[in-house]
Amino acid sequence: MRKMKETEIDLMLQHAGWATICTVNEDGTPYAVEATYFKDNDALGFMINPRGTTAKNIKARPSVLLKLTTSDGPMHNWAGVSLFGMGKMVTEAKAIGRGWDLLSAAMKTDYSAAKEKFIKSPEKSPFLRIAIEKRTGRCSARVNQEINWPYPWDKDAAESTLV
């Protein structure tokens, strides 16, 4: 087991597609929910329930932990990334529209109806933007050994598309 390299964390971020959003409730207990993310410049974005627990927690306590994990079936090969940051519910109409466009691209789905709805009511925005402040990762590979990725992507092709 070893720490992941920054390039390996980038590769996982490029392809994992979803993360567990970990926040803290008012009484100090943890709360977690899984969601599809999209890249928004130097941050990650999510569309979540604007009246839900995650949104309420973010508004009161914006510190967030995002977890991305993967493993093969028997867990011989695994990787986990932790992203620490600050969350904010986005309420600017232009940014909300961009968020829906980014989610549409990430999920290869048309969200134009949702985009128009939330641009008209930005105070009800589901757009959670998390500015990442620290990244860490651990994997099953040994020191000086490549990760045997448990993802079904072509590692060489994926590395050539890193932004």
C-alpha positions as CSV (number, residue, x, y, z in Angstrom):
1,M,0.0,0.0,0.0
2,R,1.3,3.5,-0.8
3,K,0.3,7.1,-1.3
4,M,-1.0,7.9,-4.7
5,K,0.8,10.3,-7.0
6,E,-0.9,13.5,-8.1
7,T,-1.1,12.2,-11.7
8,E,-2.9,9.1,-10.3
9,I,-5.3,11.2,-8.4
10,D,-6.0,13.3,-11.5
11,L,-6.7,10.1,-13.5
12,M,-9.1,8.9,-10.9
13,L,-10.9,12.3,-10.9
14,Q,-11.1,12.2,-14.7
15,H,-12.9,8.8,-14.7
16,A,-14.6,8.0,-11.4
17,G,-17.7,10.0,-12.2
18,W,-19.2,10.0,-8.7
19,A,-18.2,10.7,-5.2
20,T,-19.5,10.5,-1.7
21,I,-20.1,14.0,-0.3
22,C,-19.5,13.9,3.5
23,T,-20.8,16.8,5.6
24,V,-21.6,17.3,9.3
25,N,-25.1,17.6,10.8
26,E,-26.0,20.3,13.4
27,D,-25.6,17.8,16.2
28,G,-22.0,16.8,15.0
29,T,-22.9,13.5,13.4
30,P,-21.6,12.8,9.9
31,Y,-23.9,12.7,6.9
32,A,-23.0,11.3,3.5
33,V,-24.6,11.1,0.1
34,E,-23.3,9.8,-3.3
35,A,-23.6,12.0,-6.4
36,T,-22.3,12.5,-9.9
37,Y,-19.8,15.3,-10.2
38,F,-18.5,17.5,-12.9
39,K,-15.4,19.7,-13.1
40,D,-16.0,23.4,-12.8
41,N,-12.6,25.0,-13.4
42,D,-10.6,24.3,-10.2
43,A,-13.6,22.9,-8.3
44,L,-16.0,20.0,-8.4
45,G,-19.7,20.6,-8.9
46,F,-22.8,18.6,-8.0
47,M,-26.5,19.0,-8.5
48,I,-28.1,18.1,-5.2
49,N,-31.5,18.6,-3.5
50,P,-31.4,22.3,-2.5
51,R,-33.8,21.5,0.5
52,G,-32.0,18.4,1.5
53,T,-29.6,17.6,4.4
54,T,-26.4,18.1,2.4
55,A,-27.4,21.6,1.3
56,K,-28.5,22.5,4.9
57,N,-25.2,21.2,6.3
58,I,-23.1,23.1,3.7
59,K,-24.9,26.4,4.4
60,A,-24.2,26.1,8.2
61,R,-20.8,24.2,8.0
62,P,-19.2,24.4,4.6
63,S,-16.2,22.1,5.2
64,V,-16.6,19.0,3.0
65,L,-14.8,15.7,2.5
66,L,-15.3,14.0,-0.9
67,K,-14.4,10.3,-1.2
68,L,-13.8,8.5,-4.5
69,T,-13.0,4.8,-4.3
70,T,-12.6,1.8,-6.6
71,S,-11.6,-1.8,-6.3
72,D,-11.6,-5.0,-8.3
73,G,-14.0,-7.8,-7.1
74,P,-11.7,-9.5,-4.6
75,M,-10.2,-6.2,-3.5
76,H,-6.6,-7.1,-4.5
77,N,-6.4,-3.9,-6.4
78,W,-8.0,-0.8,-5.0
79,A,-7.6,3.0,-4.8
80,G,-9.2,5.7,-2.7
81,V,-9.0,9.5,-3.0
82,S,-10.0,12.0,-0.3
83,L,-10.7,15.6,-1.4
84,F,-11.0,18.2,1.4
85,G,-12.6,21.5,0.6
86,M,-15.2,24.2,1.2
87,G,-18.7,23.9,-0.3
88,K,-21.1,26.6,-1.4
89,M,-24.5,26.6,-2.9
90,V,-24.3,28.6,-6.1
91,T,-27.1,31.1,-6.7
92,E,-25.9,33.1,-9.7
93,A,-28.0,32.4,-12.8
94,K,-25.1,32.3,-15.3
95,A,-23.1,29.9,-13.1
96,I,-26.2,27.7,-12.6
97,G,-26.6,27.5,-16.3
98,R,-22.9,26.6,-16.8
99,G,-23.3,23.9,-14.0
100,W,-26.2,22.2,-15.8
101,D,-24.2,22.3,-19.1
102,L,-21.3,20.7,-17.4
103,L,-23.4,18.0,-15.8
104,S,-25.1,17.4,-19.2
105,A,-21.7,16.8,-20.7
106,A,-20.5,14.6,-17.9
107,M,-23.6,12.4,-17.9
108,K,-24.3,12.6,-21.7
109,T,-27.9,13.7,-20.9
110,D,-29.9,16.7,-21.8
111,Y,-30.7,18.8,-18.7
112,S,-31.8,21.9,-20.6
113,A,-35.3,21.9,-19.0
114,A,-33.8,21.8,-15.5
115,K,-31.3,24.4,-16.5
116,E,-34.1,26.8,-17.6
117,K,-36.1,26.1,-14.4
118,F,-33.3,26.9,-12.0
119,I,-32.0,29.9,-14.0
120,K,-35.5,31.4,-13.4
121,S,-35.4,30.6,-9.7
122,P,-31.7,30.8,-8.7
123,E,-32.6,31.0,-5.0
124,K,-33.7,27.4,-5.2
125,S,-30.5,26.3,-7.0
126,P,-29.3,22.7,-6.6
127,F,-25.7,23.6,-7.6
128,L,-23.2,22.7,-5.0
129,R,-19.7,23.9,-5.8
130,I,-16.8,22.5,-3.8
131,A,-13.4,24.3,-3.9
132,I,-10.8,21.7,-3.3
133,E,-8.1,22.7,-0.8
134,K,-6.3,19.4,-0.2
135,R,-6.0,16.0,-2.0
136,T,-4.8,12.7,-0.7
137,G,-5.0,9.1,-2.0
138,R,-3.9,5.6,-1.1
139,C,-3.8,2.5,-3.3
140,S,-2.9,-1.2,-3.2
141,A,0.2,-0.7,-5.3
142,R,3.6,-1.0,-3.7
143,V,6.2,1.7,-3.7
144,N,7.6,2.2,-7.2
145,Q,4.8,0.0,-8.6
146,E,2.1,1.2,-11.1
147,I,-1.5,0.9,-9.9
148,N,-3.2,-2.1,-11.5
149,W,-6.3,0.0,-12.1
150,P,-9.6,-1.7,-11.4
151,Y,-11.4,0.6,-13.8
152,P,-12.5,-0.5,-17.2
153,W,-10.6,2.3,-19.1
154,D,-7.5,2.3,-21.2
155,K,-5.0,3.9,-18.9
156,D,-2.7,5.2,-21.7
157,A,-5.6,6.7,-23.6
158,A,-7.0,8.2,-20.4
159,E,-3.7,9.8,-19.4
160,S,-3.5,11.5,-22.8
161,T,-6.8,13.3,-22.1
162,L,-6.0,14.7,-18.7
163,V,-6.7,18.4,-18.4
